[in-house]
Amino acid sequence: MEDWRSASRAQDRRLWQTLWCVGAALTLTLASSILVAVGDPGAEVLGRFHVQQAVLLALSAAGTIVALRRWRALRE
C-alpha cells in the first residue's frame, strides 16, 4: 500500500514541478512581451493589448505561485 502512495506522491511532485516550470516560462514571456511593446515607441499597440497581456500575466503568475507552493509542499 505504501508503494502506491509513494508512487502517487512522486507523480504529483512531477506534475506540479512541470506546471511550475511552464508557468514560469509563460510569465516571463508575457512580461517580456509587455516590456517590448512599452519600450518601442514606434509600434502602434492598442490599449486593449496591454490590458489583455496584463490579465494573462496576472493569471499566469498566480497559477505559477500555486504550482510552486504545491510542489514545495509535496517535496517535504
C-alpha positions as CSV (number, residue, x, y, z in Angstrom):
1,M,0.0,0.0,0.0
2,E,2.8,2.4,0.8
3,D,4.4,1.8,-2.6
4,W,1.3,3.0,-4.3
5,R,1.2,6.1,-2.1
6,S,4.8,7.0,-2.7
7,A,4.4,6.4,-6.5
8,S,1.4,8.7,-6.5
9,R,3.2,11.3,-4.5
10,A,6.1,11.2,-7.0
11,Q,3.7,11.7,-9.9
12,D,2.1,14.6,-8.0
13,R,5.5,16.2,-7.4
14,R,6.5,15.8,-11.1
15,L,3.1,17.3,-12.2
16,W,3.4,20.3,-10.0
17,Q,7.1,20.8,-10.9
18,T,6.2,20.7,-14.6
19,L,3.3,23.2,-14.1
20,W,5.6,25.5,-12.2
21,C,8.2,25.4,-15.0
22,V,5.6,26.0,-17.7
23,G,4.0,28.8,-15.7
24,A,7.4,30.5,-15.1
25,A,8.2,30.4,-18.8
26,L,4.7,31.8,-19.7
27,T,5.1,34.5,-17.1
28,L,8.5,35.5,-18.4
29,T,7.2,35.5,-22.0
30,L,4.2,37.7,-21.2
31,A,6.3,40.1,-19.1
32,S,8.9,40.5,-21.9
33,S,6.1,41.0,-24.4
34,I,4.7,43.8,-22.4
35,L,8.1,45.4,-21.9
36,V,8.9,45.2,-25.6
37,A,5.6,46.8,-26.5
38,V,6.1,49.6,-24.0
39,G,9.7,50.1,-24.9
40,D,9.1,50.5,-28.6
41,P,7.7,54.0,-29.2
42,G,7.3,53.4,-32.9
43,A,5.0,50.4,-32.5
44,E,1.3,51.0,-32.8
45,V,-0.2,49.0,-29.9
46,L,-3.8,49.1,-29.0
47,G,-4.7,49.8,-25.4
48,R,-6.6,46.5,-25.1
49,F,-3.3,44.7,-25.9
50,H,-1.8,45.9,-22.6
51,V,-5.0,45.0,-20.7
52,Q,-5.1,41.6,-22.3
53,Q,-1.4,40.9,-21.6
54,A,-1.7,42.3,-18.0
55,V,-4.6,39.9,-17.3
56,L,-2.8,37.0,-18.8
57,L,0.3,37.9,-16.8
58,A,-1.6,38.1,-13.5
59,L,-3.3,34.7,-14.2
60,S,-0.1,33.1,-15.2
61,A,1.8,34.5,-12.1
62,A,-1.0,33.3,-9.8
63,G,-1.0,29.8,-11.3
64,T,2.7,29.7,-11.1
65,I,2.7,30.6,-7.4
66,V,0.1,28.0,-6.6
67,A,2.1,25.3,-8.5
68,L,5.3,26.3,-6.7
69,R,3.6,26.1,-3.3
70,R,2.1,22.7,-4.1
71,W,5.4,21.4,-5.4
72,R,7.2,22.5,-2.3
73,A,4.6,21.1,0.0
74,L,4.9,17.7,-1.7
75,R,8.7,17.7,-1.5
76,E,8.6,17.7,2.3
